[in-house]
Amino acid sequence: MTIQTIKRAVLKFAKDEDGLTIVEYAVAGGLITAAVVLGFTNLGAAVLARINQLIAALNGTPAA
């Protein structure tokens, strides 16, 4: 491969908008995944707190 061939390939890749669209979808998917994980983590903590309140109301030993 010559420098000219590499340069043409890089320029062609830079001008290709389909690649950019794929990257945008990947970033959006990552952000959505992070939001879902954060939401379920917070939901799990809230459920655990509520279960411990119910156990305490029944004079039991709270869950870990």
PyMOL Python script that loads the backbone (N, CA, C, O; Angstrom):
from pymol import cmd

cmd.read_pdbstr("""\
ATOM      1  N   MET A   1       0.841  -1.192   0.000  1.00  0.00           N
ATOM      2  CA  MET A   1       0.000   0.000   0.000  1.00  0.00           C
ATOM      3  C   MET A   1       0.873   1.237   0.000  1.00  0.00           C
ATOM      4  O   MET A   1       1.865   1.335   0.722  1.00  0.00           O
ATOM      5  N   THR A   2       0.475   2.159  -0.820  1.00  0.00           N
ATOM      6  CA  THR A   2       1.217   3.409  -0.871  1.00  0.00           C
ATOM      7  C   THR A   2       0.525   4.439   0.015  1.00  0.00           C
ATOM      8  O   THR A   2      -0.595   4.233   0.481  1.00  0.00           O
ATOM      9  N   ILE A   3       1.203   5.522   0.228  1.00  0.00           N
ATOM     10  CA  ILE A   3       0.649   6.606   1.039  1.00  0.00           C
ATOM     11  C   ILE A   3      -0.606   7.168   0.372  1.00  0.00           C
ATOM     12  O   ILE A   3      -1.576   7.502   1.052  1.00  0.00           O
ATOM     13  N   GLN A   4      -0.588   7.274  -0.969  1.00  0.00           N
ATOM     14  CA  GLN A   4      -1.748   7.798  -1.697  1.00  0.00           C
ATOM     15  C   GLN A   4      -2.972   6.895  -1.506  1.00  0.00           C
ATOM     16  O   GLN A   4      -4.085   7.391  -1.333  1.00  0.00           O
ATOM     17  N   THR A   5      -2.774   5.599  -1.535  1.00  0.00           N
ATOM     18  CA  THR A   5      -3.881   4.654  -1.356  1.00  0.00           C
ATOM     19  C   THR A   5      -4.464   4.778   0.042  1.00  0.00           C
ATOM     20  O   THR A   5      -5.683   4.775   0.215  1.00  0.00           O
ATOM     21  N   ILE A   6      -3.607   4.885   1.026  1.00  0.00           N
ATOM     22  CA  ILE A   6      -4.066   5.041   2.414  1.00  0.00           C
ATOM     23  C   ILE A   6      -4.811   6.360   2.567  1.00  0.00           C
ATOM     24  O   ILE A   6      -5.857   6.420   3.213  1.00  0.00           O
ATOM     25  N   LYS A   7      -4.262   7.423   1.965  1.00  0.00           N
ATOM     26  CA  LYS A   7      -4.896   8.736   2.049  1.00  0.00           C
ATOM     27  C   LYS A   7      -6.285   8.709   1.417  1.00  0.00           C
ATOM     28  O   LYS A   7      -7.229   9.261   1.983  1.00  0.00           O
ATOM     29  N   ARG A   8      -6.425   8.073   0.252  1.00  0.00           N
ATOM     30  CA  ARG A   8      -7.730   7.966  -0.403  1.00  0.00           C
ATOM     31  C   ARG A   8      -8.715   7.170   0.455  1.00  0.00           C
ATOM     32  O   ARG A   8      -9.886   7.532   0.566  1.00  0.00           O
ATOM     33  N   ALA A   9      -8.234   6.094   1.055  1.00  0.00           N
ATOM     34  CA  ALA A   9      -9.112   5.268   1.890  1.00  0.00           C
ATOM     35  C   ALA A   9      -9.594   6.044   3.112  1.00  0.00           C
ATOM     36  O   ALA A   9     -10.760   5.940   3.493  1.00  0.00           O
ATOM     37  N   VAL A  10      -8.704   6.822   3.726  1.00  0.00           N
ATOM     38  CA  VAL A  10      -9.077   7.612   4.908  1.00  0.00           C
ATOM     39  C   VAL A  10     -10.066   8.699   4.519  1.00  0.00           C
ATOM     40  O   VAL A  10     -11.048   8.921   5.227  1.00  0.00           O
ATOM     41  N   LEU A  11      -9.820   9.386   3.393  1.00  0.00           N
ATOM     42  CA  LEU A  11     -10.741  10.426   2.944  1.00  0.00           C
ATOM     43  C   LEU A  11     -12.111   9.847   2.595  1.00  0.00           C
ATOM     44  O   LEU A  11     -13.141  10.445   2.907  1.00  0.00           O
ATOM     45  N   LYS A  12     -12.117   8.692   1.953  1.00  0.00           N
ATOM     46  CA  LYS A  12     -13.389   8.037   1.618  1.00  0.00           C
ATOM     47  C   LYS A  12     -14.149   7.670   2.888  1.00  0.00           C
ATOM     48  O   LYS A  12     -15.363   7.858   2.960  1.00  0.00           O
ATOM     49  N   PHE A  13     -13.449   7.152   3.884  1.00  0.00           N
ATOM     50  CA  PHE A  13     -14.083   6.801   5.153  1.00  0.00           C
ATOM     51  C   PHE A  13     -14.623   8.041   5.859  1.00  0.00           C
ATOM     52  O   PHE A  13     -15.710   8.002   6.436  1.00  0.00           O
ATOM     53  N   ALA A  14     -13.872   9.142   5.816  1.00  0.00           N
ATOM     54  CA  ALA A  14     -14.300  10.373   6.478  1.00  0.00           C
ATOM     55  C   ALA A  14     -15.545  10.962   5.827  1.00  0.00           C
ATOM     56  O   ALA A  14     -16.383  11.549   6.511  1.00  0.00           O
ATOM     57  N   LYS A  15     -15.672  10.811   4.513  1.00  0.00           N
ATOM     58  CA  LYS A  15     -16.831  11.350   3.797  1.00  0.00           C
ATOM     59  C   LYS A  15     -18.050  10.441   3.876  1.00  0.00           C
ATOM     60  O   LYS A  15     -19.159  10.884   3.579  1.00  0.00           O
ATOM     61  N   ASP A  16     -17.876   9.200   4.261  1.00  0.00           N
ATOM     62  CA  ASP A  16     -18.974   8.237   4.316  1.00  0.00           C
ATOM     63  C   ASP A  16     -19.871   8.561   5.503  1.00  0.00           C
ATOM     64  O   ASP A  16     -19.442   8.452   6.651  1.00  0.00           O
ATOM     65  N   GLU A  17     -21.108   8.957   5.238  1.00  0.00           N
ATOM     66  CA  GLU A  17     -22.024   9.339   6.312  1.00  0.00           C
ATOM     67  C   GLU A  17     -22.687   8.139   6.967  1.00  0.00           C
ATOM     68  O   GLU A  17     -23.201   8.264   8.078  1.00  0.00           O
ATOM     69  N   ASP A  18     -22.695   6.987   6.323  1.00  0.00           N
ATOM     70  CA  ASP A  18     -23.291   5.796   6.925  1.00  0.00           C
ATOM     71  C   ASP A  18     -22.530   5.385   8.178  1.00  0.00           C
ATOM     72  O   ASP A  18     -23.141   4.962   9.159  1.00  0.00           O
ATOM     73  N   GLY A  19     -21.232   5.500   8.158  1.00  0.00           N
ATOM     74  CA  GLY A  19     -20.424   5.168   9.330  1.00  0.00           C
ATOM     75  C   GLY A  19     -20.748   6.074  10.499  1.00  0.00           C
ATOM     76  O   GLY A  19     -20.795   5.631  11.646  1.00  0.00           O
ATOM     77  N   LEU A  20     -20.971   7.343  10.203  1.00  0.00           N
ATOM     78  CA  LEU A  20     -21.314   8.293  11.247  1.00  0.00           C
ATOM     79  C   LEU A  20     -22.662   7.950  11.865  1.00  0.00           C
ATOM     80  O   LEU A  20     -22.834   8.064  13.078  1.00  0.00           O
ATOM     81  N   THR A  21     -23.600   7.538  11.057  1.00  0.00           N
ATOM     82  CA  THR A  21     -24.920   7.167  11.562  1.00  0.00           C
ATOM     83  C   THR A  21     -24.813   5.971  12.503  1.00  0.00           C
ATOM     84  O   THR A  21     -25.476   5.941  13.540  1.00  0.00           O
ATOM     85  N   ILE A  22     -24.005   5.008  12.161  1.00  0.00           N
ATOM     86  CA  ILE A  22     -23.818   3.836  13.017  1.00  0.00           C
ATOM     87  C   ILE A  22     -23.225   4.253  14.356  1.00  0.00           C
ATOM     88  O   ILE A  22     -23.643   3.763  15.405  1.00  0.00           O
ATOM     89  N   VAL A  23     -22.260   5.149  14.320  1.00  0.00           N
ATOM     90  CA  VAL A  23     -21.644   5.625  15.565  1.00  0.00           C
ATOM     91  C   VAL A  23     -22.679   6.363  16.412  1.00  0.00           C
ATOM     92  O   VAL A  23     -22.719   6.196  17.631  1.00  0.00           O
ATOM     93  N   GLU A  24     -23.507   7.169  15.775  1.00  0.00           N
ATOM     94  CA  GLU A  24     -24.546   7.884  16.521  1.00  0.00           C
ATOM     95  C   GLU A  24     -25.510   6.917  17.199  1.00  0.00           C
ATOM     96  O   GLU A  24     -25.880   7.111  18.357  1.00  0.00           O
ATOM     97  N   TYR A  25     -25.912   5.880  16.479  1.00  0.00           N
ATOM     98  CA  TYR A  25     -26.798   4.879  17.076  1.00  0.00           C
ATOM     99  C   TYR A  25     -26.109   4.150  18.226  1.00  0.00           C
ATOM    100  O   TYR A  25     -26.742   3.848  19.238  1.00  0.00           O
ATOM    101  N   ALA A  26     -24.833   3.870  18.079  1.00  0.00           N
ATOM    102  CA  ALA A  26     -24.095   3.180  19.142  1.00  0.00           C
ATOM    103  C   ALA A  26     -24.010   4.054  20.392  1.00  0.00           C
ATOM    104  O   ALA A  26     -24.187   3.562  21.506  1.00  0.00           O
ATOM    105  N   VAL A  27     -23.740   5.345  20.211  1.00  0.00           N
ATOM    106  CA  VAL A  27     -23.676   6.258  21.357  1.00  0.00           C
ATOM    107  C   VAL A  27     -25.043   6.381  22.014  1.00  0.00           C
ATOM    108  O   VAL A  27     -25.151   6.336  23.240  1.00  0.00           O
ATOM    109  N   ALA A  28     -26.089   6.535  21.203  1.00  0.00           N
ATOM    110  CA  ALA A  28     -27.441   6.638  21.759  1.00  0.00           C
ATOM    111  C   ALA A  28     -27.813   5.360  22.512  1.00  0.00           C
ATOM    112  O   ALA A  28     -28.396   5.422  23.594  1.00  0.00           O
ATOM    113  N   GLY A  29     -27.478   4.207  21.940  1.00  0.00           N
ATOM    114  CA  GLY A  29     -27.752   2.939  22.616  1.00  0.00           C
ATOM    115  C   GLY A  29     -27.012   2.824  23.933  1.00  0.00           C
ATOM    116  O   GLY A  29     -27.561   2.325  24.916  1.00  0.00           O
ATOM    117  N   GLY A  30     -25.773   3.281  23.960  1.00  0.00           N
ATOM    118  CA  GLY A  30     -24.998   3.257  25.204  1.00  0.00           C
ATOM    119  C   GLY A  30     -25.603   4.152  26.270  1.00  0.00           C
ATOM    120  O   GLY A  30     -25.667   3.779  27.442  1.00  0.00           O
ATOM    121  N   LEU A  31     -26.046   5.332  25.865  1.00  0.00           N
ATOM    122  CA  LEU A  31     -26.672   6.246  26.830  1.00  0.00           C
ATOM    123  C   LEU A  31     -27.987   5.688  27.362  1.00  0.00           C
ATOM    124  O   LEU A  31     -28.282   5.811  28.551  1.00  0.00           O
ATOM    125  N   ILE A  32     -28.769   5.079  26.488  1.00  0.00           N
ATOM    126  CA  ILE A  32     -30.031   4.474  26.930  1.00  0.00           C
ATOM    127  C   ILE A  32     -29.755   3.324  27.883  1.00  0.00           C
ATOM    128  O   ILE A  32     -30.438   3.178  28.897  1.00  0.00           O
ATOM    129  N   THR A  33     -28.759   2.509  27.566  1.00  0.00           N
ATOM    130  CA  THR A  33     -28.399   1.394  28.444  1.00  0.00           C
ATOM    131  C   THR A  33     -27.953   1.895  29.812  1.00  0.00           C
ATOM    132  O   THR A  33     -28.344   1.338  30.838  1.00  0.00           O
ATOM    133  N   ALA A  34     -27.134   2.947  29.831  1.00  0.00           N
ATOM    134  CA  ALA A  34     -26.678   3.506  31.107  1.00  0.00           C
ATOM    135  C   ALA A  34     -27.853   4.039  31.923  1.00  0.00           C
ATOM    136  O   ALA A  34     -27.899   3.864  33.141  1.00  0.00           O
ATOM    137  N   ALA A  35     -28.803   4.690  31.247  1.00  0.00           N
ATOM    138  CA  ALA A  35     -29.971   5.218  31.953  1.00  0.00           C
ATOM    139  C   ALA A  35     -30.828   4.098  32.539  1.00  0.00           C
ATOM    140  O   ALA A  35     -31.322   4.212  33.660  1.00  0.00           O
ATOM    141  N   VAL A  36     -31.003   3.020  31.780  1.00  0.00           N
ATOM    142  CA  VAL A  36     -31.797   1.882  32.266  1.00  0.00           C
ATOM    143  C   VAL A  36     -31.112   1.227  33.462  1.00  0.00           C
ATOM    144  O   VAL A  36     -31.771   0.887  34.445  1.00  0.00           O
ATOM    145  N   VAL A  37     -29.802   1.050  33.385  1.00  0.00           N
ATOM    146  CA  VAL A  37     -29.066   0.445  34.506  1.00  0.00           C
ATOM    147  C   VAL A  37     -29.176   1.320  35.744  1.00  0.00           C
ATOM    148  O   VAL A  37     -29.401   0.813  36.843  1.00  0.00           O
ATOM    149  N   LEU A  38     -29.019   2.626  35.579  1.00  0.00           N
ATOM    150  CA  LEU A  38     -29.137   3.546  36.711  1.00  0.00           C
ATOM    151  C   LEU A  38     -30.545   3.497  37.299  1.00  0.00           C
ATOM    152  O   LEU A  38     -30.718   3.483  38.518  1.00  0.00           O
ATOM    153  N   GLY A  39     -31.545   3.473  36.424  1.00  0.00           N
ATOM    154  CA  GLY A  39     -32.927   3.412  36.904  1.00  0.00           C
ATOM    155  C   GLY A  39     -33.215   2.150  37.687  1.00  0.00           C
ATOM    156  O   GLY A  39     -33.836   2.209  38.748  1.00  0.00           O
ATOM    157  N   PHE A  40     -32.772   1.001  37.178  1.00  0.00           N
ATOM    158  CA  PHE A  40     -33.013  -0.252  37.895  1.00  0.00           C
ATOM    159  C   PHE A  40     -32.217  -0.331  39.190  1.00  0.00           C
ATOM    160  O   PHE A  40     -32.680  -0.917  40.169  1.00  0.00           O
ATOM    161  N   THR A  41     -31.026   0.255  39.201  1.00  0.00           N
ATOM    162  CA  THR A  41     -30.236   0.285  40.440  1.00  0.00           C
ATOM    163  C   THR A  41     -30.964   1.089  41.505  1.00  0.00           C
ATOM    164  O   THR A  41     -31.072   0.659  42.654  1.00  0.00           O
ATOM    165  N   ASN A  42     -31.466   2.266  41.117  1.00  0.00           N
ATOM    166  CA  ASN A  42     -32.218   3.086  42.073  1.00  0.00           C
ATOM    167  C   ASN A  42     -33.516   2.409  42.494  1.00  0.00           C
ATOM    168  O   ASN A  42     -33.907   2.480  43.659  1.00  0.00           O
ATOM    169  N   LEU A  43     -34.181   1.758  41.557  1.00  0.00           N
ATOM    170  CA  LEU A  43     -35.412   1.041  41.876  1.00  0.00           C
ATOM    171  C   LEU A  43     -35.133  -0.095  42.863  1.00  0.00           C
ATOM    172  O   LEU A  43     -35.906  -0.317  43.796  1.00  0.00           O
ATOM    173  N   GLY A  44     -34.032  -0.807  42.654  1.00  0.00           N
ATOM    174  CA  GLY A  44     -33.666  -1.899  43.562  1.00  0.00           C
ATOM    175  C   GLY A  44     -33.411  -1.403  44.973  1.00  0.00           C
ATOM    176  O   GLY A  44     -33.818  -2.039  45.946  1.00  0.00           O
ATOM    177  N   ALA A  45     -32.731  -0.256  45.082  1.00  0.00           N
ATOM    178  CA  ALA A  45     -32.462   0.315  46.403  1.00  0.00           C
ATOM    179  C   ALA A  45     -33.764   0.745  47.085  1.00  0.00           C
ATOM    180  O   ALA A  45     -33.927   0.560  48.291  1.00  0.00           O
ATOM    181  N   ALA A  46     -34.685   1.316  46.310  1.00  0.00           N
ATOM    182  CA  ALA A  46     -35.968   1.743  46.877  1.00  0.00           C
ATOM    183  C   ALA A  46     -36.796   0.540  47.317  1.00  0.00           C
ATOM    184  O   ALA A  46     -37.437   0.583  48.367  1.00  0.00           O
ATOM    185  N   VAL A  47     -36.789  -0.521  46.533  1.00  0.00           N
ATOM    186  CA  VAL A  47     -37.534  -1.730  46.891  1.00  0.00           C
ATOM    187  C   VAL A  47     -36.940  -2.350  48.153  1.00  0.00           C
ATOM    188  O   VAL A  47     -37.680  -2.769  49.043  1.00  0.00           O
ATOM    189  N   LEU A  48     -35.619  -2.411  48.237  1.00  0.00           N
ATOM    190  CA  LEU A  48     -34.976  -2.962  49.433  1.00  0.00           C
ATOM    191  C   LEU A  48     -35.333  -2.149  50.671  1.00  0.00           C
ATOM    192  O   LEU A  48     -35.596  -2.714  51.733  1.00  0.00           O
ATOM    193  N   ALA A  49     -35.342  -0.826  50.538  1.00  0.00           N
ATOM    194  CA  ALA A  49     -35.695   0.026  51.679  1.00  0.00           C
ATOM    195  C   ALA A  49     -37.139  -0.235  52.110  1.00  0.00           C
ATOM    196  O   ALA A  49     -37.427  -0.302  53.305  1.00  0.00           O
ATOM    197  N   ARG A  50     -38.026  -0.379  51.160  1.00  0.00           N
ATOM    198  CA  ARG A  50     -39.434  -0.623  51.487  1.00  0.00           C
ATOM    199  C   ARG A  50     -39.616  -1.995  52.130  1.00  0.00           C
ATOM    200  O   ARG A  50     -40.384  -2.134  53.082  1.00  0.00           O
ATOM    201  N   ILE A  51     -38.922  -3.003  51.622  1.00  0.00           N
ATOM    202  CA  ILE A  51     -39.004  -4.340  52.214  1.00  0.00           C
ATOM    203  C   ILE A  51     -38.489  -4.313  53.649  1.00  0.00           C
ATOM    204  O   ILE A  51     -39.078  -4.934  54.534  1.00  0.00           O
ATOM    205  N   ASN A  52     -37.390  -3.595  53.881  1.00  0.00           N
ATOM    206  CA  ASN A  52     -36.855  -3.491  55.245  1.00  0.00           C
ATOM    207  C   ASN A  52     -37.830  -2.774  56.170  1.00  0.00           C
ATOM    208  O   ASN A  52     -37.924  -3.117  57.348  1.00  0.00           O
ATOM    209  N   GLN A  53     -38.564  -1.775  55.651  1.00  0.00           N
ATOM    210  CA  GLN A  53     -39.584  -1.105  56.461  1.00  0.00           C
ATOM    211  C   GLN A  53     -40.699  -2.086  56.843  1.00  0.00           C
ATOM    212  O   GLN A  53     -41.165  -2.108  57.982  1.00  0.00           O
ATOM    213  N   LEU A  54     -41.106  -2.882  55.876  1.00  0.00           N
ATOM    214  CA  LEU A  54     -42.162  -3.868  56.160  1.00  0.00           C
ATOM    215  C   LEU A  54     -41.695  -4.926  57.157  1.00  0.00           C
ATOM    216  O   LEU A  54     -42.447  -5.320  58.048  1.00  0.00           O
ATOM    217  N   ILE A  55     -40.453  -5.384  57.003  1.00  0.00           N
ATOM    218  CA  ILE A  55     -39.909  -6.379  57.935  1.00  0.00           C
ATOM    219  C   ILE A  55     -39.802  -5.792  59.343  1.00  0.00           C
ATOM    220  O   ILE A  55     -40.137  -6.452  60.327  1.00  0.00           O
ATOM    221  N   ALA A  56     -39.334  -4.547  59.427  1.00  0.00           N
ATOM    222  CA  ALA A  56     -39.210  -3.892  60.722  1.00  0.00           C
ATOM    223  C   ALA A  56     -40.588  -3.710  61.372  1.00  0.00           C
ATOM    224  O   ALA A  56     -40.728  -3.823  62.590  1.00  0.00           O
ATOM    225  N   ALA A  57     -41.597  -3.429  60.550  1.00  0.00           N
ATOM    226  CA  ALA A  57     -42.957  -3.269  61.087  1.00  0.00           C
ATOM    227  C   ALA A  57     -43.476  -4.589  61.651  1.00  0.00           C
ATOM    228  O   ALA A  57     -44.322  -4.592  62.546  1.00  0.00           O
ATOM    229  N   LEU A  58     -42.976  -5.708  61.133  1.00  0.00           N
ATOM    230  CA  LEU A  58     -43.381  -7.012  61.628  1.00  0.00           C
ATOM    231  C   LEU A  58     -42.417  -7.550  62.707  1.00  0.00           C
ATOM    232  O   LEU A  58     -42.510  -8.710  63.107  1.00  0.00           O
ATOM    233  N   ASN A  59     -41.500  -6.696  63.166  1.00  0.00           N
ATOM    234  CA  ASN A  59     -40.514  -7.027  64.186  1.00  0.00           C
ATOM    235  C   ASN A  59     -39.570  -8.162  63.747  1.00  0.00           C
ATOM    236  O   ASN A  59     -39.220  -9.036  64.540  1.00  0.00           O
ATOM    237  N   GLY A  60     -39.173  -8.127  62.481  1.00  0.00           N
ATOM    238  CA  GLY A  60     -38.248  -9.133  61.960  1.00  0.00           C
ATOM    239  C   GLY A  60     -36.855  -8.553  61.813  1.00  0.00           C
ATOM    240  O   GLY A  60     -36.596  -7.416  62.205  1.00  0.00           O
ATOM    241  N   THR A  61     -35.965  -9.348  61.243  1.00  0.00           N
ATOM    242  CA  THR A  61     -34.584  -8.908  60.981  1.00  0.00           C
ATOM    243  C   THR A  61     -34.517  -8.367  59.553  1.00  0.00           C
ATOM    244  O   THR A  61     -34.868  -9.074  58.607  1.00  0.00           O
ATOM    245  N   PRO A  62     -34.066  -7.110  59.389  1.00  0.00           N
ATOM    246  CA  PRO A  62     -34.012  -6.512  58.047  1.00  0.00           C
ATOM    247  C   PRO A  62     -33.121  -7.301  57.089  1.00  0.00           C
ATOM    248  O   PRO A  62     -32.155  -7.935  57.515  1.00  0.00           O
ATOM    249  N   ALA A  63     -33.442  -7.263  55.814  1.00  0.00           N
ATOM    250  CA  ALA A  63     -32.650  -7.928  54.778  1.00  0.00           C
ATOM    251  C   ALA A  63     -31.359  -7.152  54.551  1.00  0.00           C
ATOM    252  O   ALA A  63     -31.271  -5.965  54.864  1.00  0.00           O
ATOM    253  N   ALA A  64     -30.357  -7.840  54.002  1.00  0.00           N
ATOM    254  CA  ALA A  64     -29.064  -7.197  53.773  1.00  0.00           C
ATOM    255  C   ALA A  64     -29.065  -6.357  52.547  1.00  0.00           C
ATOM    256  O   ALA A  64     -28.048  -5.747  52.215  1.00  0.00           O
TER     257      ALA A  64
END
""", "prot")
cmd.dss("prot")
cmd.show_as("cartoon", "prot")
cmd.util.cbc("prot")
cmd.orient("prot")
